[in-house]
Amino acid sequence: MCGIVAYIGERPAYPILLKGLKRLEYRGYDSAGVALLNGDLHVYKKKGKVRDLEHFVRDMQMDGNMGIGHTRWATHGQPNDANAHPHRSTSGRLTLVHNGIIENYAELKEELLAAGHRFESETDTEVLANLIEQVQKEKSAGLEEAVRAALSRARGAYAIVVMDQLEPDKLVAARKASPLVVGIGDKEFFLASDGAPIVEYTRKVIYLKDKEVITLNRDGTFAIKSFTNELQAAEVQHLAIDIEMLEKGGYDSFMLKEIFEQPQTIAACLRGRLPAEGSEIRLACMDGMRRQFFSASRFVIVGCATSWHAGLVGKHLFESLAKVPVEVDYASEYRYRDTVLSERDLLIAISQSGETADTLAVLPLAREKGAPTFGIVNTVGSSIARATDGVGYIHAGPEIGVASTKAFTGQVSLLAMMALRLAFEKGTISGACYRELIRELAQIPEKVSEILKLDDQVRYIAGQIKDATSAIYLGRGYNFPAALEGALKLKEVSYIHAEGYPAAEMKHGPIALIDEHMPVIVAATNLSAYEKIVSNIQEVKARKGIVIAIVVKGEEEIRKMADYTIEIPETAEPFTPLLSIIPMQLLAYHIATMRGCDVDQPRNLAKSVTVE
């Protein structure tokens, strides 16, 4: 979840590295650093954000047309200057940046200390730098050979880029279970954790595969090899990102921009899949796995955080519409349990980045048990996209804000289409119901636009509860996952403790917390449980709780009880989470900004969690 950027070519490297680090800062912002090589080696690193590094190096020597940079999310060692990357080997010959975790770093460090190496940091990364240097000494090896040999001894997940002062015309990079993208220019190369720092310079990219090492030479040549020294073919792809997607576009933050992009991003997810006449759903991503979808006796959905919440909505969709049993689990728990999985199951892995380490780690388990796998991701060419038997993209564009917003609605939109398609072809819903639900789904982008017009109203409500120390989110049925997601957004960006519950569960414990200071946000739009939701709100008001109710336009009874109501358009019940979540996202955003929080880079968090 750290961000790596590197360059070798004829341009000044520092401006490329700095801009790249700013575009990758959502992956980590505990510290940042750069190393520049042009005869002499200069390494600069600083605790804090990229702007702190930029200020620190303002009067430094920044020459060099080859360099590496890093923005860190701390794993081994607290955030400080010493633990910031890049790290150097004991002799100073090697400089290295690293994303991931080396699990056996302690035993390697003990061995390297015995061999005379010194360590200036608490990181596992410095162990890698010294391990590569030790291999160079023992085998009189060049940089590429030493990297391959050293990594064969390292256990864990990593993406690395290494510079060697004695081989100043090449960069060597490698990956295992952590992303690394290579941009190919005219006698120049760019390396990054994703395509954001690269697209400004070239759209020709290679997504490095697991256990591959790439050597990039200043003369414009390169070679990819396996860890066992076998030459690998280069699959050059087109990078489908627009520069405009990476800028705030006049908004105060990426989070706000991405909330307001959702009419367009949901429409992009639906485009080409819901024909204009609304008669059928076309999902090429399902066509290639038709047998697996239709023959599966059970779906197992795994994900983390927001993706897990989307999976819970998917459970309701698949079970209610297609009558397929569904289990939803945290990937981090599923992978370590003695799970019952077989070739009769279909495993669906959901991840915005497609690089989430815990989710990715479930896929080999599924393969061992013979279960087919399907990925739902946003990032083209990501590890999960390549590792699954089939993949569906949500087409939300880059999500820069650390707190996921448009990815959630994209994931739910794709799951809804999948469930509808499966239900119709299995005959578990009628043709008339199928066509009506398609028409309803097609109207969701327009209805999201209507809700976004309520931003001033939501901001006012935020001002009334911004000083709360805790909040409860309630929902029933399809809206229970929305309540979980709304609570997560508030926790992530405002640092207010919040919990989501099924509304009926409130009386089994959480009701003890309710008093006149407790905001209770209720998603009250599912008409099938309307009377029960009214009763739950009455229970809150009887204990003086502050009720913020999200209701369907024209609703009267709840309006009389609630302290605040937010009216949203009516839709078919399976799609209510796509609308209910929008006011919750706005509420979290405004509360956070009123409390002076950094909504794009919340403390202790990072995007694309590539460590366990």
C-alpha positions as CSV (number, residue, x, y, z in Angstrom):
1,M,0.0,0.0,0.0
2,C,3.1,2.2,-0.2
3,G,3.6,4.1,-3.5
4,I,6.6,3.5,-5.7
5,V,7.8,5.6,-8.6
6,A,11.0,5.5,-10.7
7,Y,12.5,6.9,-13.9
8,I,15.4,6.3,-16.2
9,G,16.0,8.2,-19.4
10,E,17.1,11.6,-20.6
11,R,14.8,13.9,-18.7
12,P,15.5,15.4,-15.2
13,A,14.2,12.7,-12.9
14,Y,13.2,14.7,-9.8
15,P,10.1,16.5,-11.3
16,I,8.8,13.2,-12.5
17,L,9.3,11.5,-9.2
18,L,7.8,14.4,-7.2
19,K,4.7,14.5,-9.4
20,G,4.4,10.8,-9.3
21,L,4.6,10.7,-5.5
22,K,1.8,13.2,-5.3
23,R,-0.4,11.1,-7.5
24,L,0.4,8.0,-5.4
25,E,0.1,9.6,-2.0
26,Y,-3.3,8.0,-1.5
27,R,-1.4,4.7,-1.0
28,G,0.5,6.0,2.0
29,Y,1.5,9.3,3.5
30,D,3.5,8.6,6.7
31,S,6.8,9.7,5.0
32,A,8.3,10.2,1.6
33,G,11.7,10.1,-0.1
34,V,13.7,10.2,-3.4
35,A,17.1,9.0,-4.5
36,L,18.8,10.5,-7.6
37,L,21.8,9.0,-9.3
38,N,23.9,10.9,-11.8
39,G,27.5,10.0,-10.9
40,D,26.9,11.0,-7.3
41,L,24.0,9.5,-5.3
42,H,21.7,11.8,-3.4
43,V,19.1,10.4,-1.0
44,Y,16.5,12.7,0.6
45,K,13.6,11.5,2.8
46,K,11.3,13.0,5.3
47,K,8.6,12.1,7.8
48,G,5.2,13.4,6.8
49,K,3.5,14.0,3.4
50,V,5.1,14.6,0.0
51,R,4.7,18.4,0.5
52,D,7.1,18.1,3.6
53,L,9.6,16.3,1.4
54,E,9.2,19.0,-1.3
55,H,9.9,21.7,1.2
56,F,12.9,19.8,2.7
57,V,14.7,19.5,-0.6
58,R,14.0,22.9,-1.9
59,D,17.6,24.1,-1.8
60,M,19.2,20.6,-2.3
61,Q,21.2,19.2,-5.3
62,M,18.5,17.6,-7.4
63,D,20.4,16.8,-10.6
64,G,20.1,13.3,-12.2
65,N,18.1,11.6,-14.9
66,M,17.6,8.4,-13.1
67,G,15.9,8.0,-9.7
68,I,13.5,6.2,-7.4
69,G,10.9,7.6,-5.1
70,H,8.5,6.3,-2.4
71,T,5.6,7.4,-0.2
72,R,5.1,5.2,2.8
73,W,2.4,3.6,4.9
74,A,4.2,2.3,7.9
75,T,4.4,-1.4,8.6
76,H,7.8,-2.3,10.2
77,G,9.0,0.7,12.2
78,Q,7.2,3.9,13.1
79,P,6.9,6.9,10.8
80,N,10.2,8.9,11.0
81,D,13.0,10.1,8.8
82,A,15.2,7.0,9.4
83,N,12.4,4.5,8.5
84,A,11.4,6.5,5.3
85,H,12.4,5.0,2.0
86,P,14.6,4.8,-0.1
87,H,17.0,2.6,1.9
88,R,20.7,2.0,1.3
89,S,22.8,-1.0,1.7
90,T,25.7,-0.9,4.3
91,S,28.3,0.1,1.7
92,G,26.0,2.7,0.2
93,R,26.3,1.0,-3.2
94,L,22.6,0.0,-3.5
95,T,19.5,2.0,-3.0
96,L,16.1,0.4,-2.8
97,V,12.3,1.2,-2.5
98,H,9.9,-1.4,-1.5
99,N,6.1,-1.9,-1.1
100,G,5.0,-5.0,0.9
101,I,6.2,-7.0,3.9
102,I,9.1,-9.4,4.1
103,E,7.9,-12.0,6.6
104,N,11.3,-13.6,7.4
105,Y,13.1,-10.3,7.7
106,A,14.1,-11.1,11.3
107,E,16.1,-14.2,10.6
108,L,17.6,-12.6,7.5
109,K,18.6,-9.6,9.5
110,E,20.3,-11.7,12.1
111,E,22.3,-13.5,9.4
112,L,23.3,-10.2,7.8
113,L,24.4,-8.7,11.1
114,A,26.7,-11.7,11.6
115,A,28.1,-11.0,8.1
116,G,29.0,-7.4,9.1
117,H,26.1,-5.4,7.8
118,R,24.8,-2.4,9.7
119,F,21.2,-1.2,9.9
120,E,20.0,2.4,10.4
121,S,16.3,1.7,10.4
122,E,13.7,-0.7,11.9
123,T,12.4,-1.7,8.4
124,D,12.3,-5.0,6.6
125,T,13.2,-3.0,3.5
126,E,16.7,-2.3,4.6
127,V,17.1,-6.1,5.1
128,L,16.4,-6.5,1.4
129,A,19.0,-3.9,0.4
130,N,21.7,-5.6,2.5
131,L,20.6,-9.1,1.4
132,I,21.1,-8.2,-2.3
133,E,24.5,-6.6,-1.5
134,Q,25.5,-9.8,0.4
135,V,24.6,-11.9,-2.7
136,Q,26.7,-9.5,-4.8
137,K,29.7,-10.1,-2.6
138,E,29.3,-13.8,-2.3
139,K,28.7,-14.6,-5.9
140,S,30.5,-11.6,-7.6
141,A,27.1,-11.1,-9.1
142,G,25.6,-8.2,-11.1
143,L,22.6,-6.4,-9.9
144,E,20.0,-8.4,-11.8
145,E,21.4,-11.7,-10.8
146,A,21.7,-10.6,-7.2
147,V,18.1,-9.4,-7.0
148,R,16.8,-12.7,-8.4
149,A,18.9,-14.7,-6.0
150,A,18.1,-12.6,-2.9
151,L,14.3,-12.6,-3.6
152,S,14.3,-16.4,-3.9
153,R,15.2,-16.3,-0.1
154,A,12.6,-13.7,0.9
155,R,9.1,-14.7,2.0
156,G,6.2,-12.3,1.8
157,A,4.8,-9.8,-0.6
158,Y,6.8,-7.1,-2.4
159,A,7.4,-4.8,-5.2
160,I,10.9,-3.3,-5.3
161,V,13.1,-1.1,-7.5
162,V,16.9,-1.0,-7.0
163,M,19.7,1.2,-8.2
164,D,23.4,0.3,-8.1
165,Q,26.0,3.0,-8.1
166,L,28.4,0.6,-9.9
167,E,25.8,-0.1,-12.7
168,P,24.5,3.5,-13.2
169,D,22.8,2.8,-16.5
170,K,20.1,0.4,-15.3
171,L,17.2,0.0,-12.9
172,V,16.1,-3.4,-11.7
173,A,12.6,-4.1,-10.4
174,A,10.7,-7.1,-9.3
175,R,7.3,-8.0,-7.8
176,K,5.5,-10.7,-5.9
177,A,1.9,-10.2,-4.8
178,S,2.3,-6.4,-5.0
179,P,1.6,-4.3,-8.1
180,L,4.2,-2.7,-10.3
181,V,3.6,-1.1,-13.7
182,V,6.3,-0.3,-16.3
183,G,5.8,2.6,-18.7
184,I,7.6,2.4,-22.0
185,G,8.7,5.7,-23.6
186,D,11.2,6.7,-26.3
187,K,14.5,5.5,-24.7
188,E,13.0,6.1,-21.3
189,F,11.1,4.0,-18.7
190,F,8.8,4.8,-15.9
191,L,7.9,2.5,-13.0
192,A,5.0,3.0,-10.5
193,S,2.7,1.1,-8.2
194,D,-0.2,2.0,-10.6
195,G,-0.7,3.9,-13.9
196,A,-1.4,7.3,-12.4
197,P,2.2,8.7,-12.4
198,I,2.8,7.2,-15.9
199,V,-0.1,8.2,-18.1
200,E,1.2,11.8,-18.6
201,Y,4.3,10.4,-20.4
202,T,3.2,7.3,-22.1
203,R,0.2,4.9,-22.5
204,K,2.4,1.9,-23.4
205,V,2.7,-0.2,-20.2
206,I,3.7,-3.6,-19.0
207,Y,2.0,-5.0,-15.8
208,L,4.8,-7.0,-14.2
209,K,3.7,-10.5,-13.2
210,D,4.4,-12.3,-10.0
211,K,8.0,-13.5,-9.6
212,E,9.2,-11.5,-12.5
213,V,12.3,-9.3,-12.6
214,I,12.7,-6.5,-15.2
215,T,16.0,-4.8,-16.1
216,L,15.5,-1.3,-17.7
217,N,18.6,0.0,-19.5
218,R,19.4,3.6,-20.3
219,D,19.7,2.8,-24.0
220,G,16.0,1.9,-24.2
221,T,16.3,-1.9,-24.0
222,F,14.8,-4.1,-21.4
223,A,14.4,-7.7,-20.4
224,I,12.0,-9.6,-18.2
225,K,13.1,-12.8,-16.5
226,S,11.6,-15.2,-14.0
227,F,13.3,-15.7,-10.6
228,T,14.8,-18.9,-12.2
229,N,16.4,-16.8,-15.0
230,E,14.0,-17.7,-17.8
231,L,13.3,-15.0,-20.3
232,Q,9.6,-13.9,-20.3
233,A,7.6,-12.4,-23.0
234,A,6.5,-8.7,-22.6
235,E,2.8,-8.1,-22.8
236,V,2.6,-4.4,-23.7
237,Q,-0.9,-2.9,-23.0
238,H,-2.6,0.4,-23.4
239,L,-3.1,2.5,-20.3
240,A,-6.8,3.6,-20.2
241,I,-6.6,6.5,-17.8
242,D,-7.3,10.2,-18.6
243,I,-5.3,13.0,-16.9
244,E,-8.5,14.7,-15.9
245,M,-9.4,11.7,-13.8
246,L,-6.4,12.3,-11.6
247,E,-7.2,16.0,-10.9
248,K,-9.7,17.5,-8.5
249,G,-11.5,19.3,-11.3
250,G,-12.5,22.3,-9.1
251,Y,-13.7,20.3,-6.1
252,D,-12.2,20.9,-2.7
253,S,-11.2,17.2,-2.3
254,F,-11.1,14.0,-4.3
255,M,-13.6,12.5,-2.0
256,L,-16.2,15.2,-2.8
257,K,-15.4,14.9,-6.5
258,E,-15.8,11.2,-6.4
259,I,-19.1,11.4,-4.6
260,F,-20.4,13.8,-7.2
261,E,-19.0,11.6,-10.1
262,Q,-21.4,8.7,-9.2
263,P,-24.1,9.5,-11.7
264,Q,-21.5,9.2,-14.4
265,T,-19.6,6.3,-12.9
266,I,-22.7,4.2,-12.3
267,A,-23.8,5.0,-15.9
268,A,-20.4,3.9,-17.1
269,C,-20.8,0.6,-15.3
270,L,-24.2,0.1,-16.9
271,R,-23.2,1.3,-20.4
272,G,-23.3,-1.4,-23.0
273,R,-24.7,-3.8,-20.5
274,L,-28.2,-2.3,-20.2
275,P,-29.3,-1.7,-23.8
276,A,-31.4,1.5,-24.4
277,E,-34.5,-0.5,-25.0
278,G,-34.2,-2.1,-21.6
279,S,-35.0,-5.6,-22.8
280,E,-32.0,-7.6,-21.7
281,I,-28.7,-7.4,-19.8
282,R,-25.5,-8.2,-21.7
283,L,-22.6,-9.2,-19.6
284,A,-19.7,-10.5,-21.6
285,C,-17.8,-11.1,-18.3
286,M,-20.5,-13.7,-17.4
287,D,-20.7,-15.3,-20.9
288,G,-17.3,-16.9,-20.6
289,M,-18.2,-18.5,-17.3
290,R,-21.9,-19.3,-18.0
291,R,-21.6,-22.9,-17.0
292,Q,-19.9,-22.1,-13.7
293,F,-22.5,-19.5,-12.8
294,F,-25.5,-21.7,-13.7
295,S,-24.2,-24.9,-12.2
296,A,-22.8,-23.5,-8.9
297,S,-24.7,-24.8,-5.9
298,R,-23.4,-21.8,-3.8
299,F,-21.6,-18.5,-4.3
300,V,-18.9,-17.5,-1.9
301,I,-18.1,-13.8,-1.9
302,V,-15.0,-12.5,-0.3
303,G,-13.8,-8.9,0.2
304,C,-12.6,-6.4,2.7
305,A,-14.3,-3.3,4.2
306,T,-16.3,-1.5,1.5
307,S,-16.0,-4.4,-0.9
308,W,-17.3,-6.7,1.8
309,H,-20.3,-4.4,2.3
310,A,-21.0,-4.6,-1.5
311,G,-20.7,-8.3,-1.2
312,L,-23.5,-8.3,1.5
313,V,-25.7,-6.4,-0.9
314,G,-24.8,-9.0,-3.5
315,K,-25.9,-11.8,-1.2
316,H,-29.4,-10.3,-1.0
317,L,-29.5,-9.8,-4.7
318,F,-28.4,-13.4,-5.6
319,E,-30.5,-15.0,-3.0
320,S,-33.7,-12.9,-3.5
321,L,-33.7,-12.8,-7.3
322,A,-31.7,-15.9,-8.4
323,K,-32.4,-18.2,-5.4
324,V,-28.7,-19.1,-5.1
325,P,-27.3,-19.6,-1.6
326,V,-24.5,-17.1,-0.9
327,E,-21.9,-16.9,1.8
328,V,-20.1,-13.6,2.3
329,D,-16.9,-13.5,4.3
330,Y,-14.0,-11.2,5.2
331,A,-11.1,-12.3,3.0
332,S,-8.8,-11.9,6.0
333,E,-10.8,-14.4,8.0
334,Y,-11.8,-16.8,5.2
335,R,-8.2,-17.6,4.1
336,Y,-7.2,-18.7,7.6
337,R,-10.3,-20.8,8.4
338,D,-10.7,-24.5,7.6
339,T,-13.2,-23.6,4.9
340,V,-15.6,-25.9,3.1
341,L,-15.1,-25.1,-0.6
342,S,-15.4,-27.4,-3.6
343,E,-15.7,-27.4,-7.4
344,R,-19.5,-27.1,-6.9
345,D,-19.0,-23.5,-5.5
346,L,-18.2,-20.3,-7.3
347,L,-15.9,-17.9,-5.4
348,I,-16.4,-14.2,-6.2
349,A,-13.5,-11.8,-5.1
350,I,-14.4,-8.1,-4.8
351,S,-11.7,-5.4,-4.7
352,Q,-11.5,-1.9,-6.0
353,S,-7.8,-2.0,-6.6
354,G,-7.6,-5.6,-7.5
355,E,-4.5,-5.8,-5.3
356,T,-6.0,-6.3,-1.8
357,A,-3.6,-8.8,-0.3
358,D,-6.1,-10.7,1.8
359,T,-8.5,-11.1,-1.0
360,L,-5.8,-12.1,-3.5
361,A,-4.6,-14.7,-1.0
362,V,-7.9,-16.5,-1.1
363,L,-7.6,-17.3,-4.8
364,P,-4.9,-20.0,-4.5
365,L,-7.1,-21.7,-1.8
366,A,-10.0,-21.8,-4.2
367,R,-7.8,-23.3,-6.9
368,E,-6.6,-26.0,-4.6
369,K,-10.2,-26.9,-3.8
370,G,-11.2,-26.9,-7.5
371,A,-13.6,-23.9,-7.2
372,P,-13.9,-21.5,-10.2
373,T,-13.2,-17.9,-9.4
374,F,-14.6,-14.6,-10.6
375,G,-13.2,-11.1,-9.8
376,I,-15.1,-7.8,-9.5
377,V,-12.5,-5.0,-9.7
378,N,-12.0,-1.5,-10.9
379,T,-8.4,-1.5,-12.0
380,V,-7.7,-3.1,-15.4
381,G,-4.7,-5.4,-15.4
382,S,-4.7,-5.8,-11.6
383,S,-3.5,-9.0,-9.8
384,I,-7.0,-10.2,-9.0
385,A,-8.2,-9.5,-12.6
386,R,-5.3,-11.7,-13.9
387,A,-5.6,-14.4,-11.2
388,T,-9.4,-15.2,-11.5
389,D,-11.0,-17.3,-14.2
390,G,-13.3,-14.4,-15.1
391,V,-13.5,-10.7,-14.3
392,G,-16.1,-8.0,-14.4
393,Y,-14.9,-4.3,-14.3
394,I,-16.9,-1.6,-12.7
395,H,-15.4,1.2,-14.9
396,A,-15.5,3.8,-12.1
397,G,-12.2,5.4,-13.1
398,P,-9.3,6.0,-10.7
399,E,-10.5,6.4,-7.1
400,I,-8.0,8.7,-5.4
401,G,-9.9,9.4,-2.1
402,V,-8.8,6.8,0.5
403,A,-12.4,6.4,1.7
404,S,-14.1,4.5,-1.1
405,T,-17.3,6.0,-2.5
406,K,-17.9,5.5,-6.3
407,A,-16.3,2.0,-6.1
408,F,-19.1,0.9,-3.8
409,T,-21.9,2.0,-6.1
410,G,-20.1,0.5,-9.1
411,Q,-19.7,-2.8,-7.3
412,V,-23.3,-3.0,-6.3
413,S,-24.4,-1.9,-9.8
414,L,-22.5,-4.8,-11.4
415,L,-23.7,-7.3,-8.8
416,A,-27.3,-6.2,-9.5
417,M,-26.9,-6.8,-13.2
418,M,-25.3,-10.2,-12.6
419,A,-28.1,-11.2,-10.3
420,L,-30.8,-10.1,-12.7
421,R,-29.2,-11.8,-15.6
422,L,-28.9,-15.0,-13.7
423,A,-32.4,-14.8,-12.2
424,F,-34.0,-14.3,-15.6
425,E,-32.1,-17.1,-17.3
426,K,-32.8,-19.5,-14.5
427,G,-36.5,-18.6,-14.5
428,T,-36.6,-17.4,-10.9
429,I,-38.2,-14.1,-11.9
430,S,-40.7,-13.5,-14.7
431,G,-39.9,-11.7,-17.9
432,A,-42.2,-8.8,-16.8
433,C,-40.3,-8.4,-13.5
434,Y,-37.0,-8.7,-15.2
435,R,-37.8,-5.9,-17.7
436,E,-39.3,-3.7,-14.9
437,L,-36.1,-4.1,-12.8
438,I,-33.9,-3.3,-15.8
439,R,-35.9,0.0,-16.3
440,E,-35.5,0.8,-12.6
441,L,-31.8,0.1,-12.7
442,A,-31.3,2.3,-15.8
443,Q,-32.8,5.3,-13.9
444,I,-30.4,5.0,-10.9
445,P,-27.8,7.5,-12.3
446,E,-30.5,10.2,-12.8
447,K,-31.9,9.5,-9.3
448,V,-28.4,9.8,-7.8
449,S,-28.1,13.2,-9.5
450,E,-31.4,14.2,-7.7
451,I,-30.0,13.2,-4.4
452,L,-26.8,15.2,-4.9
453,K,-28.9,18.3,-5.2
454,L,-29.6,17.9,-1.4
455,D,-26.0,18.6,-0.5
456,D,-26.8,21.9,1.3
457,Q,-29.5,20.1,3.3
458,V,-27.1,17.4,4.3
459,R,-24.4,19.9,5.2
460,Y,-26.9,21.6,7.5
461,I,-27.6,18.3,9.3
462,A,-23.9,17.6,9.5
463,G,-23.4,20.9,11.3
464,Q,-26.0,19.8,13.9
465,I,-24.3,16.5,14.8
466,K,-20.6,17.2,14.1
467,D,-19.6,17.3,17.7
468,A,-21.0,13.8,18.5
469,T,-18.6,11.3,19.9
470,S,-20.4,8.2,18.5
471,A,-23.2,7.4,16.0
472,I,-25.4,4.4,15.1
473,Y,-26.5,3.5,11.6
474,L,-29.5,1.3,11.1
475,G,-31.0,-0.5,8.1
476,R,-33.0,-3.6,7.3
477,G,-32.7,-6.1,4.4
478,Y,-30.9,-4.5,1.5
479,N,-30.2,-1.4,3.6
480,F,-28.3,-3.2,6.4
481,P,-25.1,-3.3,4.3
482,A,-25.7,0.4,3.4
483,A,-25.8,1.2,7.2
484,L,-22.5,-0.7,7.6
485,E,-21.0,1.3,4.8
486,G,-22.3,4.6,6.1
487,A,-20.8,4.0,9.5
488,L,-17.5,3.0,8.0
489,K,-17.4,6.3,6.0
490,L,-18.0,8.3,9.2
491,K,-15.3,6.4,11.1
492,E,-12.7,6.7,8.3
493,V,-12.9,10.4,7.6
494,S,-14.2,12.1,10.8
495,Y,-12.7,9.8,13.4
496,I,-16.1,9.6,15.2
497,H,-16.9,6.1,16.5
498,A,-19.8,4.7,14.5
499,E,-21.4,1.3,14.2
500,G,-23.9,-0.1,11.7
501,Y,-26.5,-2.6,12.8
502,P,-29.6,-4.4,11.4
503,A,-32.3,-2.2,12.8
504,A,-34.0,-5.1,14.6
505,E,-30.7,-5.9,16.5
506,M,-30.6,-2.5,18.1
507,K,-32.7,-3.6,21.0
508,H,-30.3,-6.5,21.7
509,G,-27.5,-4.3,23.1
510,P,-26.8,-1.1,21.2
511,I,-30.0,0.6,22.5
512,A,-28.1,0.9,25.8
513,L,-25.9,3.6,24.2
514,I,-28.8,5.8,23.1
515,D,-29.3,9.1,24.8
516,E,-29.9,12.7,23.8
517,H,-26.4,13.0,22.4
518,M,-26.5,10.0,20.1
519,P,-27.2,10.5,16.4
520,V,-29.0,7.5,14.8
521,I,-29.0,7.5,11.1
522,V,-31.7,5.2,9.7
523,A,-32.0,4.0,6.1
524,A,-35.8,3.8,6.0
525,T,-36.5,3.3,2.3
526,N,-37.4,-0.4,2.1
527,L,-41.1,-0.5,2.1
528,S,-41.4,-4.2,2.7
529,A,-40.3,-3.6,6.3
530,Y,-41.8,-0.1,6.7
531,E,-43.8,-0.8,9.9
532,K,-40.9,-2.5,11.6
533,I,-38.6,0.4,10.8
534,V,-41.2,2.9,12.2
535,S,-41.1,0.8,15.4
536,N,-37.3,0.9,15.5
537,I,-37.4,4.7,15.2
538,Q,-40.0,5.0,18.0
539,E,-37.6,2.9,20.2
540,V,-34.8,5.4,19.5
541,K,-37.0,8.5,20.1
542,A,-38.3,7.0,23.4
543,R,-34.7,7.2,24.6
544,K,-34.2,10.8,23.3
545,G,-31.9,9.7,20.4
546,I,-31.3,12.1,17.5
547,V,-32.9,10.5,14.5
548,I,-31.7,11.3,10.9
549,A,-34.0,9.3,8.6
550,I,-33.4,8.7,5.0
551,V,-36.9,8.2,3.5
552,V,-38.7,8.0,0.2
553,K,-40.2,11.2,-1.2
554,G,-43.6,11.9,0.2
555,E,-43.2,9.8,3.3
556,E,-45.2,11.3,6.2
557,E,-45.2,9.1,9.3
558,I,-41.4,8.9,9.9
559,R,-41.1,12.6,9.1
560,K,-43.2,13.4,12.2
561,M,-40.9,11.4,14.5
562,A,-37.5,12.1,13.1
563,D,-35.4,15.1,14.0
564,Y,-34.2,15.4,10.4
565,T,-35.3,13.7,7.2
566,I,-33.6,13.4,3.9
567,E,-36.0,12.5,1.1
568,I,-34.7,10.4,-1.8
569,P,-36.4,9.1,-5.0
570,E,-38.3,5.8,-4.8
571,T,-36.8,2.8,-6.6
572,A,-37.2,-0.9,-6.6
573,E,-36.1,-2.4,-3.2
574,P,-33.1,-4.3,-4.6
575,F,-31.5,-1.0,-5.7
576,T,-32.2,1.1,-2.6
577,P,-28.6,0.8,-1.3
578,L,-27.4,2.7,-4.4
579,L,-29.5,5.6,-3.3
580,S,-29.4,5.4,0.5
581,I,-25.7,5.4,0.6
582,I,-25.3,8.9,-1.2
583,P,-26.6,11.0,1.8
584,M,-24.5,8.9,4.1
585,Q,-21.4,9.6,2.1
586,L,-22.2,13.4,2.0
587,L,-22.9,13.4,5.7
588,A,-19.5,11.8,6.5
589,Y,-17.8,14.2,4.2
590,H,-19.3,17.4,5.7
591,I,-18.9,16.3,9.3
592,A,-15.2,15.5,8.6
593,T,-14.5,18.8,6.9
594,M,-16.3,20.7,9.7
595,R,-14.1,18.9,12.2
596,G,-10.9,19.9,10.3
597,C,-10.1,16.4,9.1
598,D,-8.2,15.5,5.9
599,V,-10.9,13.6,4.0
600,D,-8.6,12.5,1.2
601,Q,-5.8,11.2,3.4
602,P,-7.4,10.1,6.8
603,R,-4.9,9.3,9.5
604,N,-3.5,5.8,9.7
605,L,-5.2,4.7,6.5
606,A,-4.1,4.0,2.9
607,K,-5.6,2.9,-0.3
608,S,-5.0,-0.5,-2.0
609,V,-4.0,-2.6,1.1
610,T,-1.3,-4.8,-0.3
611,V,-0.1,-6.1,3.1
612,E,-1.8,-8.6,5.4
